[in-house]
Amino acid sequence: MHDLRERELSRSPVPDFLEAIRHAWTHPYAALPGGESNRAAQRRGIAVIEALVHRHPHEQIVVATHGNLLALILQHYDQSIGFAFWEALTMPDVYQLKIDQAQPTVIQRLWS
């Protein structure tokens, strides 16, 4: 699914990538020239997750994406997730996201 692509931080090279990502997490609506804001990327990722859950109710779904978008999607369900969470991701990482309308969403790290 194309909408699970990594978010484009900027069309041009960024002199300090880590600082640019940190800024994006503290200013979620800000975007560098030609780039995508955290909030826009999160909306894009959540739209995919919600569509998959709607199309496959009561089924297990496996989704693969890039670290920044993964963290943004998980943050939608757990507001405590932020820059530090993203920074601590390993490659690869596997997370389980249990979405049930009747219960709180559960996020669990399965493998790193």
C-alpha positions in Angstrom: 0.0 0.0 0.0 1.6 3.2 -1.2 0.2 5.2 1.7 2.4 3.3 4.2 5.5 4.8 2.5 7.9 6.7 4.7 7.1 10.3 5.3 9.1 12.8 3.2 10.8 15.1 5.6 12.0 17.5 2.9 12.7 17.5 -0.8 16.1 18.9 -0.1 18.8 17.4 2.0 18.4 18.3 5.7 21.7 19.4 7.4 20.8 18.0 10.8 18.4 15.1 10.3 18.0 14.2 14.0 17.2 17.8 14.9 14.7 18.1 12.0 12.9 15.0 13.3 12.9 16.2 16.9 11.4 19.5 15.6 8.7 17.6 13.7 7.7 15.8 16.9 7.4 19.0 18.9 5.7 20.9 16.1 3.4 18.2 14.4 1.8 20.6 11.9 5.1 22.1 10.7 6.6 20.9 7.4 9.9 21.7 5.8 9.7 22.9 2.1 8.4 20.0 0.0 8.0 17.8 3.0 5.1 16.3 5.0 4.2 17.3 8.5 3.9 14.7 11.2 0.2 15.3 11.4 -0.3 14.8 7.7 1.8 11.6 7.6 -0.1 10.3 10.7 -3.5 11.0 9.0 -2.3 9.2 5.9 -1.2 6.1 7.9 -4.3 6.0 10.2 -6.5 6.1 7.1 -4.8 2.9 5.8 -5.1 1.2 9.2 -8.8 2.1 9.6 -9.6 1.0 6.1 -7.9 -2.4 6.7 -9.7 -2.9 10.0 -13.0 -2.0 8.3 -12.4 -4.4 5.4 -11.2 -7.2 7.6 -13.2 -7.1 10.9 -12.2 -9.7 13.4 -9.2 -10.8 11.4 -5.5 -10.5 12.1 -3.7 -8.1 9.7 0.0 -7.7 9.1 1.3 -4.3 8.1 4.8 -3.3 7.3 6.0 0.3 7.2 8.9 2.6 8.0 9.9 3.6 11.5 8.7 7.2 11.5 5.3 6.4 10.1 5.0 3.4 12.5 5.6 5.7 15.5 3.1 8.3 14.2 0.5 5.6 13.7 1.0 4.2 17.2 1.0 7.7 18.7 -2.6 8.0 17.4 -3.6 5.3 19.8 -1.2 6.2 22.6 -0.4 9.9 23.1 2.6 9.1 25.2 4.5 8.0 22.1 6.8 10.6 20.8 10.3 11.4 19.6 12.0 9.3 22.3 9.9 6.3 21.2 10.9 6.8 17.6 14.6 7.3 18.5 14.6 4.0 20.4 13.2 1.9 17.5 15.5 -0.7 16.3 15.6 -2.1 12.8 13.6 -4.2 12.4 11.0 -3.9 15.1 7.7 -5.7 15.4 4.7 -4.3 17.3 1.3 -5.7 17.9 -1.6 -3.3 17.8 -4.9 -4.7 19.1 -7.8 -2.5 18.0 -11.2 -3.4 19.6 -14.0 -0.9 19.8 -15.2 -2.4 23.1 -11.8 -2.3 24.8 -8.8 0.1 25.0 -6.3 -0.3 22.2 -3.2 -2.4 23.2 0.3 -1.7 21.8 2.9 -4.4 22.6 6.5 -4.8 21.3 6.9 -8.3 20.1 10.4 -8.3 18.7 13.4 -6.1 18.1 
